[in-house]
């Protein structure tokens, strides 16, 4: 799962300082997270008979590795070279022990021009069985014009990458809840991000003419026992213990569920098969508050 951040039309790569990439493994969590998330994702991909897929926001490559080792053919792109550095390192570390890594193609990829990353990624001639854009990555793309034109272009490019019958799996946080309450749902770290090093995530909502236009999350990650030099701040935990934390800030365009669903269907077609999952659940309890909405939509 990645957090692509695009250098397009003056948008700064939010990962360019390397702070988030350096502690990303602490944020997402370890083996428990991998096992739970892997079961959900692999079962979903198998339900649609997926074999080839494009991880369009691969970040540090953690999810691509998980899917490669589950037997899928994976190609991976991200727009942040700071995140990709860790993906390249993973490939180098593992290729000697597992031949699947010899064929793992990784490269810089812009959602607004996906077809032109051929210097690093060779897209299958007939298209992919699936394109993945998960981990709230798509929300990094801003809406400068106020008409979702960039978002529509990106989704159209995902659509082009798919073979007929292929699926796009794309998600976003529950921004309906965040905008209404000014904070993340209580379960917000339990789907993708299960790290026990998360000290705090502070939420800010920016409105322009009373319309929410940006959500900013300020992350603080406990780096106790990890050499970090001067790039740390001291914080006090609820139990009174003083700990060093690493801080980074990420901003997102707040996709509302109804609007995002309409945008997907506007590109894939009103009759396109569309499944909505709440934190990977098809039928959550009536009082369940989703942290993430996962959309699965099929190319006709």
C-alpha positions as CSV (number, residue, x, y, z in Angstrom):
1,X,0.0,0.0,0.0
2,X,1.4,3.2,-0.9
3,X,1.0,6.8,-0.5
4,X,1.7,8.3,-3.9
5,X,2.2,12.0,-3.9
6,X,2.3,13.8,-7.2
7,X,4.6,16.4,-8.6
8,X,2.1,17.7,-11.1
9,X,0.8,21.2,-11.7
10,X,3.0,22.5,-8.8
11,X,1.9,19.9,-6.3
12,X,4.8,19.2,-3.9
13,X,5.7,15.6,-3.1
14,X,4.6,15.3,0.5
15,X,7.2,12.6,1.1
16,X,10.1,14.5,-0.3
17,X,11.7,15.1,3.1
18,X,11.9,11.3,3.7
19,X,10.4,11.6,7.2
20,X,7.3,9.5,6.6
21,X,9.2,6.9,4.6
22,X,11.7,6.5,7.4
23,X,9.1,5.4,10.0
24,X,6.5,3.9,7.7
25,X,7.2,0.4,8.9
26,X,6.5,1.5,12.4
27,X,3.2,3.2,11.4
28,X,1.7,0.3,9.5
29,X,2.7,-2.4,12.0
30,X,4.2,-5.8,11.8
31,X,3.2,-9.5,11.4
32,X,-0.3,-9.2,12.9
33,X,-1.2,-6.4,10.5
34,X,0.3,-8.3,7.5
35,X,-1.6,-11.5,8.2
36,X,-5.0,-9.8,8.7
37,X,-4.7,-7.5,5.8
38,X,-3.3,-10.2,3.5
39,X,-6.2,-12.5,4.2
40,X,-8.7,-9.7,3.3
41,X,-6.9,-8.6,0.2
42,X,-6.0,-12.1,-1.2
43,X,-9.5,-13.4,-0.7
44,X,-10.9,-10.3,-2.5
45,X,-8.5,-10.8,-5.5
46,X,-9.2,-14.5,-5.7
47,X,-13.0,-13.8,-5.8
48,X,-12.4,-11.9,-9.1
49,X,-9.9,-14.4,-10.4
50,X,-7.1,-11.9,-10.4
51,X,-3.6,-12.9,-11.5
52,X,-1.9,-9.8,-12.9
53,X,-2.1,-6.5,-11.0
54,X,-0.7,-3.0,-10.9
55,X,0.0,-1.6,-7.5
56,X,-0.5,2.0,-8.5
57,X,0.5,3.4,-5.1
58,X,3.1,1.0,-3.9
59,X,4.9,3.3,-1.5
60,X,7.7,1.3,0.2
61,X,6.6,-1.9,-1.5
62,X,5.2,-3.7,1.5
63,X,1.9,-4.7,-0.1
64,X,3.5,-5.6,-3.4
65,X,5.8,-8.0,-1.6
66,X,2.9,-9.5,0.3
67,X,1.0,-10.1,-3.0
68,X,4.1,-11.4,-4.9
69,X,4.6,-14.0,-2.2
70,X,1.0,-14.9,-2.4
71,X,1.5,-15.9,-6.0
72,X,0.2,-12.9,-7.9
73,X,2.1,-11.2,-10.8
74,X,2.7,-7.6,-9.6
75,X,4.0,-4.5,-11.1
76,X,4.5,-1.5,-8.8
77,X,4.6,2.3,-9.3
78,X,4.7,5.3,-7.0
79,X,5.4,9.0,-7.6
80,X,7.6,9.4,-4.5
81,X,11.2,8.5,-5.0
82,X,11.7,8.6,-1.3
83,X,9.2,5.8,-0.8
84,X,10.4,3.8,-3.9
85,X,13.9,3.8,-2.4
86,X,12.6,1.3,0.2
87,X,10.8,-0.8,-2.4
88,X,14.0,-1.1,-4.5
89,X,15.9,-2.1,-1.3
90,X,13.3,-4.8,-0.5
91,X,13.6,-6.2,-4.0
92,X,17.4,-6.4,-3.7
93,X,17.3,-8.0,-0.3
94,X,14.9,-10.7,-1.3
95,X,15.7,-11.6,-4.9
96,X,18.5,-14.0,-4.0
97,X,16.1,-16.2,-2.0
98,X,13.0,-16.0,-4.2
99,X,13.0,-15.9,-8.0
100,X,9.7,-14.0,-8.1
101,X,11.6,-10.9,-7.2
102,X,13.7,-11.1,-10.4
103,X,10.6,-10.3,-12.4
104,X,9.1,-7.6,-10.1
105,X,9.1,-4.4,-12.0
106,X,9.1,-1.1,-10.0
107,X,9.1,2.4,-11.3
108,X,8.0,6.0,-10.9
109,X,4.5,6.4,-12.1
110,X,2.2,9.4,-12.4
111,X,-1.5,8.6,-12.2
112,X,-2.2,11.4,-14.7
113,X,0.1,9.7,-17.3
114,X,0.3,6.1,-16.4
115,X,1.0,4.9,-20.0
116,X,4.3,6.7,-20.1
117,X,6.2,4.9,-17.4
118,X,7.2,2.3,-20.0
119,X,10.9,3.0,-19.4
120,X,10.6,1.2,-16.1
121,X,7.3,-0.7,-16.3
122,X,6.1,-2.9,-19.2
123,X,2.3,-2.9,-19.0
124,X,0.7,-6.2,-20.3
125,X,-0.6,-5.8,-23.8
126,X,-4.2,-6.9,-22.9
127,X,-4.3,-5.0,-19.6
128,X,-4.3,-6.0,-16.0
129,X,-6.7,-8.1,-14.1
130,X,-6.7,-5.5,-11.3
131,X,-5.4,-2.1,-10.5
132,X,-4.9,-1.3,-6.8
133,X,-4.9,2.2,-5.3
134,X,-5.3,1.7,-1.6
135,X,-4.2,3.0,1.8
136,X,-6.1,6.4,1.3
137,X,-3.5,7.1,-1.4
138,X,-5.8,8.6,-4.0
139,X,-6.8,11.4,-1.6
140,X,-3.4,12.9,-2.0
141,X,-4.4,14.2,-5.4
142,X,-5.7,17.7,-4.9
143,X,-8.7,19.4,-6.6
144,X,-7.4,22.8,-7.6
145,X,-10.1,23.5,-10.1
146,X,-13.0,22.4,-7.8
147,X,-14.4,20.1,-10.4
148,X,-12.5,16.8,-9.7
149,X,-10.9,17.0,-13.2
150,X,-7.6,15.6,-12.0
151,X,-9.3,12.8,-10.1
152,X,-11.4,11.9,-13.2
153,X,-8.4,11.8,-15.4
154,X,-6.5,9.5,-13.0
155,X,-9.5,7.1,-12.7
156,X,-9.8,7.1,-16.5
157,X,-6.2,6.1,-16.7
158,X,-6.8,3.3,-14.2
159,X,-9.7,2.2,-16.3
160,X,-7.4,2.1,-19.4
161,X,-4.9,-0.1,-17.6
162,X,-7.6,-2.8,-17.1
163,X,-8.6,-5.6,-19.4
164,X,-12.3,-6.1,-19.9
165,X,-13.7,-7.7,-16.8
166,X,-10.7,-6.3,-14.8
167,X,-11.3,-4.5,-11.5
168,X,-10.2,-1.3,-9.8
169,X,-9.8,-1.6,-6.0
170,X,-9.6,1.9,-4.6
171,X,-10.3,3.3,-1.2
172,X,-10.5,6.4,0.9
173,X,-10.9,7.3,4.6
174,X,-14.4,7.9,6.0
175,X,-14.2,11.6,5.2
176,X,-18.0,12.0,5.8
177,X,-17.3,11.1,9.5
178,X,-14.1,13.2,9.6
179,X,-15.7,16.3,8.3
180,X,-18.8,15.9,10.6
181,X,-16.8,15.2,13.8
182,X,-13.4,16.8,13.0
183,X,-11.6,13.6,14.0
184,X,-10.8,10.1,12.8
185,X,-13.2,7.3,13.7
186,X,-12.0,5.4,16.8
187,X,-11.2,2.4,14.7
188,X,-9.1,4.4,12.3
189,X,-5.8,2.6,12.8
190,X,-7.2,-1.0,12.7
191,X,-7.5,-1.8,9.0
192,X,-4.2,-1.0,7.3
193,X,-2.2,0.7,10.0
194,X,-1.8,-1.3,13.2
195,X,1.6,-0.1,14.4
196,X,1.9,0.0,18.2
197,X,4.2,3.0,17.8
198,X,1.5,5.5,16.9
199,X,1.6,8.1,19.6
200,X,-0.9,10.5,18.2
201,X,-2.7,11.6,15.0
202,X,-4.1,15.1,15.0
203,X,-6.8,16.0,12.5
204,X,-7.4,19.4,10.9
205,X,-10.1,20.2,8.4
206,X,-9.7,23.2,6.1
207,X,-12.8,24.8,4.6
208,X,-13.1,27.4,1.9
209,X,-16.4,29.2,1.6
210,X,-17.8,26.7,4.1
211,X,-16.8,23.8,1.8
212,X,-14.3,21.3,3.2
213,X,-11.3,21.2,0.8
214,X,-8.5,19.6,2.7
215,X,-7.9,17.3,5.6
216,X,-4.5,17.4,7.3
217,X,-3.2,14.7,9.6
218,X,-0.2,15.3,11.8
219,X,1.4,12.0,12.8
220,X,3.6,11.4,15.8
221,X,5.4,8.0,15.9
222,X,7.2,6.6,18.9
223,X,10.8,6.0,18.0
224,X,12.1,4.8,21.4
225,X,15.2,2.7,20.9
226,X,15.7,3.8,17.3
227,X,18.7,6.1,16.4
228,X,17.1,9.2,14.8
229,X,19.7,11.9,15.5
230,X,18.2,15.3,16.0
231,X,15.1,14.7,14.0
232,X,12.9,13.9,17.0
233,X,10.6,15.6,19.6
234,X,9.9,14.6,23.2
235,X,6.3,13.8,24.2
236,X,4.6,12.5,27.4
237,X,2.5,9.4,27.2
238,X,-0.7,9.0,29.2
239,X,1.2,6.8,31.7
240,X,3.6,9.7,32.3
241,X,6.6,8.2,30.4
242,X,8.5,10.7,28.2
243,X,9.3,9.3,24.8
244,X,11.0,10.6,21.6
245,X,8.7,10.8,18.5
246,X,9.1,11.4,14.8
247,X,6.6,13.8,13.3
248,X,5.3,14.1,9.7
249,X,2.3,15.8,8.1
250,X,0.2,14.6,5.2
251,X,-2.7,16.4,3.5
252,X,-5.7,14.9,1.7
253,X,-8.6,15.9,-0.5
254,X,-11.7,14.7,1.5
255,X,-13.7,12.4,-0.8
256,X,-17.3,12.0,0.3
257,X,-18.7,8.6,-0.2
258,X,-21.7,9.5,-2.4
259,X,-19.6,11.8,-4.6
260,X,-16.7,9.3,-5.0
261,X,-19.1,6.5,-6.0
262,X,-20.7,8.8,-8.6
263,X,-17.3,9.7,-10.0
264,X,-16.4,6.0,-10.4
265,X,-19.6,5.2,-12.1
266,X,-19.3,8.2,-14.3
267,X,-16.1,6.7,-15.8
268,X,-16.8,2.9,-15.6
269,X,-20.5,3.3,-16.5
270,X,-23.6,3.4,-14.5
271,X,-24.2,-0.3,-15.1
272,X,-20.7,-1.3,-14.1
273,X,-20.6,-3.9,-11.2
274,X,-19.7,-2.0,-8.1
275,X,-19.1,-3.4,-4.6
276,X,-18.6,-1.2,-1.5
277,X,-16.8,-2.6,1.5
278,X,-16.5,-1.1,4.9
279,X,-13.0,-1.9,6.2
280,X,-13.2,-5.0,3.8
281,X,-16.6,-6.0,5.3
282,X,-19.5,-6.5,2.9
283,X,-22.1,-6.5,5.6
284,X,-20.9,-4.6,8.7
285,X,-23.2,-4.3,11.7
286,X,-25.8,-1.5,11.5
287,X,-24.0,0.7,14.0
288,X,-20.5,0.1,12.6
289,X,-18.5,3.3,11.7
290,X,-16.2,2.6,8.9
291,X,-12.6,3.8,8.9
292,X,-12.1,3.2,5.2
293,X,-14.4,2.6,2.3
294,X,-13.1,0.1,-0.2
295,X,-14.6,0.3,-3.7
296,X,-14.4,-2.6,-6.1
297,X,-15.6,-1.7,-9.6
298,X,-15.4,-3.8,-12.8
299,X,-14.6,-2.7,-16.3
300,X,-17.3,-3.7,-18.7
